[in-house]
Amino acid sequence: MRQFDTRTQSPIVSRRAATPKKSPWREDLRRAFRRPCDLLEFLELPCHLANGSPEPDFPMLVPREFAARMEPGNRQDPLLLQVLPERVETQSVPGFVADPVGDKDSRQARGLLHKYAGRVLLITTGACAVHCRYCFRQEFPYSTDHAGSDQWRAAVDYIRSRADVYEVILSGGDPLMLSTGQLSSLTDQLAEIDHVRRLRLHTRLPIVLPARVDDRLCHWIASLPWPVAIVVHANHAREFDPQVDRAMARLRKAGASLFNQSVLLAGINDTANALTELMERSFSAHVVPYYLHMLDRVRGTARFDCDRQQALALHEAMRARLSGYLVPRLVREEAGAPYKLPVL
């Protein structure tokens, strides 16, 4: 049985931190689709095309702003396929496991993973604005093991004790599901550690819910004492639209460097045309293509898998079509490896 805290459809916050007045992006999230039939009907598709999807342990969550970029009437829309639960998720496939990237073995404190030299990753929250069906942390025990659950104390103490750690990566879940006040509380503590030299955020919110990039968030980013890298996550060119472009422009104006990482997904972006268009569209939003990941083989995701030879052929096709700075690195993550491994 997969472990997933359904409460993380909303950010994990203290009662004191919650306020009656919600930010506009939280109101947008409240209106998100949570039932496959509702999403299909919005797309003018019959409910039976949910294919008898079971009620998943990893529940569906899709913001309306993201759904609006899907093509009505198209059951094979590449954005829809990323988020719609399928019955095959319940099937056991050899080689697809609960923790394919070794998160458990790299845990050093509550919500803190230390895999690679010089940098640590904080699981800031279990909450996301969209539940991608290929997510590699579907079974991570967010309800008991995220760094914010003890007000960052254990994580900050570990970072303080390791003079060789110079970069802190905020991940999750999605760190931008936290309030800007919570993020500021964390970075205020990190700012007291002399050997921390830069901050990185891995987030999908500017893509799926661009309203999250508001004045307060941009002010926080601009106030930080280090260079800030924001790595967004888009897998298809149609995930970008004018609202996303504006969000990216605001993040850049606040001083962040922007990168995009994608996952190679069968039936979604596994053609030379789709990948080339994605990299071009990403850069048109001033977001530099960064990584193209092979699928992390978590249970229930076998339908998205592409083999190594196909991946290499697609990467070579991108090299032939794109300027070098638009070609992402083709990588895979392997438990226990000292860095993301190039696919050769």
NORTALIN-V947197 format. One record per residue. N is the residue number from 1. PSI is psi in whole degrees, 0 to 359 (999 if undefined). Layout:
[[N;PSI] [N;PSI]]
//
This chain:
[[1;128] [2;147] [3;123] [4;126] [5;103] [6;343] [7;341] [8;9] [9;346] [10;152] [11;146] [12;109] [13;160] [14;160] [15;324] [16;326] [17;333] [18;143] [19;152] [20;326] [21;116] [22;148] [23;151] [24;322] [25;331] [26;325] [27;320] [28;319] [29;324] [30;330] [31;5] [32;155] [33;133] [34;356] [35;131] [36;319] [37;321] [38;318] [39;316] [40;319] [41;324] [42;326] [43;12] [44;39] [45;146] [46;145] [47;329] [48;345] [49;354] [50;352] [51;31] [52;33] [53;131] [54;163] [55;110] [56;154] [57;334] [58;95] [59;156] [60;141] [61;119] [62;113] [63;145] [64;329] [65;326] [66;317] [67;329] [68;343] [69;356] [70;152] [71;119] [72;140] [73;359] [74;101] [75;338] [76;17] [77;132] [78;336] [79;321] [80;318] [81;336] [82;339] [83;348] [84;122] [85;147] [86;150] [87;330] [88;345] [89;337] [90;354] [91;142] [92;127] [93;127] [94;137] [95;350] [96;117] [97;178] [98;322] [99;76] [100;343] [101;8] [102;31] [103;316] [104;316] [105;345] [106;4] [107;129] [108;341] [109;175] [110;118] [111;15] [112;125] [113;134] [114;94] [115;320] [116;150] [117;135] [118;350] [119;148] [120;158] [121;129] [122;124] [123;95] [124;331] [125;161] [126;355] [127;144] [128;161] [129;345] [130;143] [131;100] [132;133] [133;344] [134;8] [135;130] [136;352] [137;31] [138;331] [139;11] [140;136] [141;67] [142;324] [143;336] [144;351] [145;65] [146;150] [147;333] [148;348] [149;343] [150;30] [151;35] [152;0] [153;307] [154;319] [155;314] [156;321] [157;319] [158;314] [159;318] [160;327] [161;351] [162;95] [163;346] [164;357] [165;116] [166;351] [167;134] [168;129] [169;124] [170;123] [171;203] [172;224] [173;205] [174;120] [175;333] [176;0] [177;342] [178;156] [179;156] [180;328] [181;319] [182;318] [183;319] [184;322] [185;319] [186;310] [187;334] [188;321] [189;320] [190;329] [191;343] [192;356] [193;112] [194;325] [195;355] [196;123] [197;345] [198;162] [199;140] [200;139] [201;131] [202;118] [203;146] [204;352] [205;317] [206;339] [207;307] [208;340] [209;70] [210;342] [211;343] [212;335] [213;81] [214;181] [215;317] [216;320] [217;315] [218;323] [219;319] [220;313] [221;315] [222;335] [223;350] [224;147] [225;0] [226;165] [227;140] [228;128] [229;130] [230;119] [231;109] [232;176] [233;106] [234;139] [235;351] [236;147] [237;328] [238;356] [239;342] [240;140] [241;179] [242;326] [243;319] [244;318] [245;317] [246;321] [247;318] [248;320] [249;321] [250;319] [251;320] [252;318] [253;330] [254;351] [255;3] [256;145] [257;134] [258;134] [259;154] [260;135] [261;143] [262;164] [263;135] [264;118] [265;121] [266;134] [267;357] [268;308] [269;23] [270;44] [271;156] [272;322] [273;313] [274;316] [275;319] [276;315] [277;322] [278;313] [279;319] [280;316] [281;323] [282;314] [283;332] [284;338] [285;11] [286;34] [287;120] [288;128] [289;135] [290;287] [291;145] [292;109] [293;138] [294;151] [295;132] [296;123] [297;72] [298;153] [299;137] [300;2] [301;12] [302;331] [303;344] [304;358] [305;139] [306;143] [307;167] [308;316] [309;320] [310;317] [311;316] [312;320] [313;319] [314;321] [315;321] [316;323] [317;322] [318;320] [319;322] [320;337] [321;335] [322;153] [323;149] [324;324] [325;353] [326;357] [327;115] [328;159] [329;130] [330;116] [331;165] [332;152] [333;131] [334;130] [335;129] [336;350] [337;152] [338;355] [339;172] [340;130] [341;131] [342;143] [343;117] [344;999]]
//
